[in-house]
Amino acid sequence: MKKIGIIGAGNIGMAIAKGLVNHQVVQASQLFLSRRRNGLLKKEEKEGFPVVDNHALVKACDIIILAVLPGQAKEVILDLQALLKGSNKLLVSVVSAVSIKEIKLWCDNHVEVVRIMPNTAAEYGASMTCIAGEEEHAVKQVSDLFEPLGQTMVIKEQHMPAATILAACGIAFFLRFIRAVSQGGIQIGFHAEEAGKIAAQTAMGAAELLLQTANHPETEIDRVTTPMGCTISGLNEMEHFGLRSAMIKGIVKSFSEISDLK
């Protein structure tokens, strides 16, 4: 079994780590963790994850997942350049707004690089992970690694910023929508816990309908709207207040900001 290391074991890094362990891709003892303040990983260390510094992690691991902030990536990689030289390691970058070309330059072209963009649902096997790379065998290896953590899709690297917005930021967008639905549920009579559970399960059901049928969303909407019914009345009211327009504007706004992440 190959050893995997995650540099930058914060929110997304730990979601990946727990997903890989929860779905039996790797044992905790084979998954090394590091972050700027390793003292924050005491709980994970007790759970069996080896917590080490970046140098020890690179020496021990075959696959290195880089999940640091964009502004930290260059410094981290340059510090590890000598350890990567002459190695047969695979570097998997979760860093947004940093290209494969840039990473390879900082590595002095000593390592294969694949970029990914998962989301925090990876912990529960429900992530959408977009993957881009130049070496087909490396992309295949990463795809196989992340398939147990949800859906995967191989894309062109030029689309990675858009994938960041839809797959990673998208979690927050949908959560905000679910929260709004649950707030409406509270107003019409449910307790907060009840409304939240109904909203979340219904959202999951809507997503599953599309994944299982591959239908256009409007096809499934038409199946639950009847003439002069309450569903179409509610939909039309939301449209009058700009529901779809607000969602689209939010996505486009986030996309316009991604170049400022470095």
Wavefront OBJ file of the C-alpha trace (Angstrom):
o trace
v 0.000 0.000 0.000
v 1.384 3.374 -0.976
v 1.880 5.945 1.734
v 0.072 9.231 1.317
v 0.966 12.570 2.869
v -1.121 15.714 3.187
v 0.729 19.002 3.596
v -1.746 21.543 4.921
v -4.074 19.305 6.912
v -6.718 21.968 7.530
v -10.384 21.805 6.563
v -10.080 20.420 3.031
v -6.924 18.454 3.824
v -8.594 16.667 6.726
v -11.772 16.087 4.730
v -9.625 14.234 2.180
v -7.700 12.365 4.894
v -10.835 11.208 6.692
v -12.512 10.303 3.421
v -9.584 8.118 2.362
v -9.617 6.339 5.723
v -13.405 6.128 6.104
v -13.725 4.547 2.662
v -10.818 2.149 3.247
v -8.543 3.542 0.557
v -5.714 3.703 3.080
v -5.218 3.054 6.784
v -4.690 6.013 9.097
v -1.196 4.733 9.923
v -0.268 5.070 6.236
v -1.545 8.643 5.904
v 0.903 11.285 7.119
v -0.228 14.783 8.104
v 1.466 18.135 8.493
v 0.430 21.736 8.822
v 2.040 25.008 9.825
v 1.036 24.397 13.453
v 1.169 20.642 14.019
v -0.077 21.155 17.555
v -3.542 21.563 16.047
v -3.419 17.917 14.934
v -3.249 16.297 18.378
v -6.722 14.785 17.978
v -5.801 13.296 14.594
v -2.553 11.932 16.020
v -4.532 10.117 18.715
v -6.698 8.654 15.941
v -3.616 7.014 14.416
v -2.474 9.517 11.782
v 1.304 10.103 11.842
v 1.847 13.846 12.382
v 5.259 14.990 11.123
v 7.006 17.982 9.581
v 7.002 18.559 5.818
v 10.460 17.064 5.276
v 9.676 13.834 7.119
v 6.365 13.602 5.258
v 7.967 13.884 1.823
v 10.636 11.322 2.720
v 8.018 8.824 3.904
v 5.290 9.196 1.282
v 4.792 8.156 -2.337
v 1.862 10.508 -2.985
v 1.988 14.029 -1.573
v -1.218 16.068 -1.470
v -0.540 19.783 -1.215
v -3.476 21.590 0.420
v -1.920 24.874 1.565
v -3.115 28.395 0.791
v -2.110 29.777 -2.636
v 0.226 32.335 -1.077
v 2.094 29.599 0.817
v 2.585 27.132 -2.050
v 5.808 28.487 -3.548
v 7.619 28.735 -0.212
v 6.565 25.216 0.789
v 7.585 23.622 -2.507
v 10.929 25.410 -2.753
v 11.749 24.195 0.751
v 11.097 20.619 -0.393
v 12.775 20.851 -3.791
v 15.937 18.933 -2.814
v 13.880 16.075 -1.342
v 11.800 15.789 -4.499
v 14.840 15.640 -6.767
v 15.448 12.180 -8.144
v 12.340 10.798 -6.457
v 9.483 8.910 -8.037
v 6.797 10.760 -6.131
v 3.477 12.163 -7.281
v 2.480 15.655 -6.176
v -1.276 16.277 -6.066
v -2.159 19.954 -5.703
v -5.400 21.194 -4.183
v -4.062 24.755 -4.401
v -6.346 27.037 -6.377
v -4.968 29.673 -8.766
v -1.557 27.973 -9.030
v -0.857 26.198 -12.318
v 0.895 22.905 -12.986
v 3.553 24.860 -14.892
v 4.275 27.017 -11.834
v 4.439 24.042 -9.481
v 6.777 22.122 -11.797
v 9.008 25.180 -12.080
v 9.254 25.422 -8.272
v 9.969 21.662 -8.142
v 12.661 22.122 -10.814
v 10.660 19.617 -12.902
v 11.598 16.730 -10.608
v 8.102 15.444 -9.932
v 4.843 14.658 -11.710
v 2.031 17.053 -10.811
v -1.738 16.609 -10.935
v -4.193 19.309 -9.879
v -7.474 18.470 -8.190
v -10.404 20.397 -6.794
v -12.535 18.361 -4.372
v -14.829 19.678 -1.663
v -15.325 19.002 2.031
v -17.978 16.342 1.336
v -15.027 14.060 0.494
v -15.060 12.977 4.137
v -18.447 11.310 3.548
v -17.820 9.967 0.035
v -19.927 12.682 -1.588
v -17.351 15.031 -3.117
v -17.246 16.266 -6.687
v -13.539 16.112 -7.513
v -12.258 17.676 -10.736
v -8.843 16.475 -11.921
v -6.354 17.933 -14.413
v -2.877 16.797 -15.399
v -0.409 16.371 -18.221
v 0.580 12.724 -17.675
v -2.259 10.306 -18.398
v -1.039 7.583 -16.034
v -0.732 10.082 -13.172
v -4.246 11.402 -13.800
v -5.536 7.809 -13.793
v -3.778 7.124 -10.496
v -5.337 10.188 -8.875
v -8.763 9.388 -10.323
v -8.611 5.895 -8.832
v -7.553 7.368 -5.484
v -10.463 9.825 -5.301
v -13.292 7.804 -6.848
v -14.270 6.263 -3.471
v -14.694 9.823 -2.146
v -17.553 10.664 -4.529
v -17.737 11.573 -8.212
v -14.627 12.429 -10.238
v -14.254 14.248 -13.547
v -11.117 14.774 -15.630
v -11.054 18.297 -17.068
v -8.654 20.592 -18.885
v -6.496 22.639 -16.568
v -7.842 25.865 -18.058
v -11.207 24.963 -16.511
v -9.805 24.447 -13.001
v -10.740 27.967 -11.796
v -14.336 27.351 -12.853
v -14.237 23.934 -11.157
v -13.061 25.646 -7.980
v -16.172 27.824 -7.987
v -18.680 25.093 -8.860
v -17.220 22.173 -6.892
v -15.576 23.827 -3.890
v -17.331 27.167 -3.400
v -20.506 25.457 -4.587
v -20.776 23.594 -1.279
v -21.244 26.926 0.492
v -23.720 28.143 -2.133
v -25.943 25.073 -1.754
v -25.648 25.130 2.029
v -26.838 28.730 2.050
v -29.800 27.731 -0.127
v -30.639 24.831 2.201
v -30.423 27.191 5.157
v -32.869 29.545 3.445
v -35.289 26.673 2.818
v -35.066 25.584 6.450
v -35.724 29.163 7.598
v -38.858 29.158 5.462
v -39.811 25.856 7.044
v -39.497 27.368 10.505
v -41.767 30.251 9.496
v -44.482 27.884 8.316
v -44.482 25.763 11.462
v -41.551 23.378 11.879
v -38.945 23.460 14.634
v -35.437 24.365 13.439
v -34.079 20.800 13.693
v -37.059 19.386 11.811
v -36.922 22.020 9.067
v -33.172 21.567 8.666
v -33.450 17.791 8.280
v -36.320 18.041 5.804
v -34.471 20.666 3.736
v -31.193 18.724 3.659
v -32.795 15.393 2.768
v -34.943 17.001 0.084
v -31.886 18.697 -1.417
v -30.081 15.356 -1.470
v -33.102 13.770 -3.131
v -33.200 16.456 -5.808
v -29.510 15.937 -6.562
v -29.925 12.162 -6.667
v -32.788 12.487 -9.157
v -30.504 14.329 -11.573
v -27.543 11.978 -11.034
v -29.656 8.846 -11.538
v -31.762 10.039 -14.477
v -29.351 12.481 -16.187
v -32.455 14.577 -16.858
v -32.421 18.343 -17.192
v -33.541 19.958 -13.898
v -36.588 21.445 -15.631
v -37.761 17.941 -16.569
v -37.910 16.955 -12.912
v -39.439 20.305 -11.962
v -42.241 19.759 -14.484
v -43.001 16.389 -12.855
v -43.885 18.040 -9.534
v -45.720 21.141 -10.764
v -49.443 21.038 -11.461
v -51.682 23.715 -12.991
v -52.550 26.402 -10.454
v -50.685 24.401 -7.805
v -48.623 25.518 -4.817
v -45.306 24.413 -6.377
v -45.546 26.619 -9.446
v -46.829 29.496 -7.311
v -43.779 29.282 -5.071
v -41.363 28.913 -7.997
v -42.782 31.920 -9.784
v -42.611 34.034 -6.630
v -38.920 33.122 -6.216
v -38.248 33.961 -9.851
v -39.924 37.368 -9.453
v -37.390 38.104 -6.701
v -34.454 36.970 -8.825
v -33.544 33.538 -7.417
v -31.710 32.235 -10.479
v -30.239 35.619 -11.304
v -28.797 35.946 -7.787
v -27.232 32.462 -7.943
v -25.680 33.102 -11.350
v -24.360 36.510 -10.287
v -22.829 34.971 -7.162
v -21.036 32.288 -9.177
v -19.732 34.794 -11.721
v -18.606 37.139 -8.926
v -16.676 34.353 -7.198
v -15.068 33.419 -10.514
v -13.948 37.004 -11.071
v -12.226 36.983 -7.667
v -10.262 33.759 -8.070
v -7.322 35.440 -9.796
v -6.788 37.464 -6.626
v -6.170 34.401 -4.454
v -2.387 34.360 -4.950
l 1 2 3 4 5 6 7 8 9 10 11 12 13 14 15 16 17 18 19 20 21 22 23 24 25 26 27 28 29 30 31 32 33 34 35 36 37 38 39 40 41 42 43 44 45 46 47 48 49 50 51 52 53 54 55 56 57 58 59 60 61 62 63 64 65 66 67 68 69 70 71 72 73 74 75 76 77 78 79 80 81 82 83 84 85 86 87 88 89 90 91 92 93 94 95 96 97 98 99 100 101 102 103 104 105 106 107 108 109 110 111 112 113 114 115 116 117 118 119 120 121 122 123 124 125 126 127 128 129 130 131 132 133 134 135 136 137 138 139 140 141 142 143 144 145 146 147 148 149 150 151 152 153 154 155 156 157 158 159 160 161 162 163 164 165 166 167 168 169 170 171 172 173 174 175 176 177 178 179 180 181 182 183 184 185 186 187 188 189 190 191 192 193 194 195 196 197 198 199 200 201 202 203 204 205 206 207 208 209 210 211 212 213 214 215 216 217 218 219 220 221 222 223 224 225 226 227 228 229 230 231 232 233 234 235 236 237 238 239 240 241 242 243 244 245 246 247 248 249 250 251 252 253 254 255 256 257 258 259 260 261 262
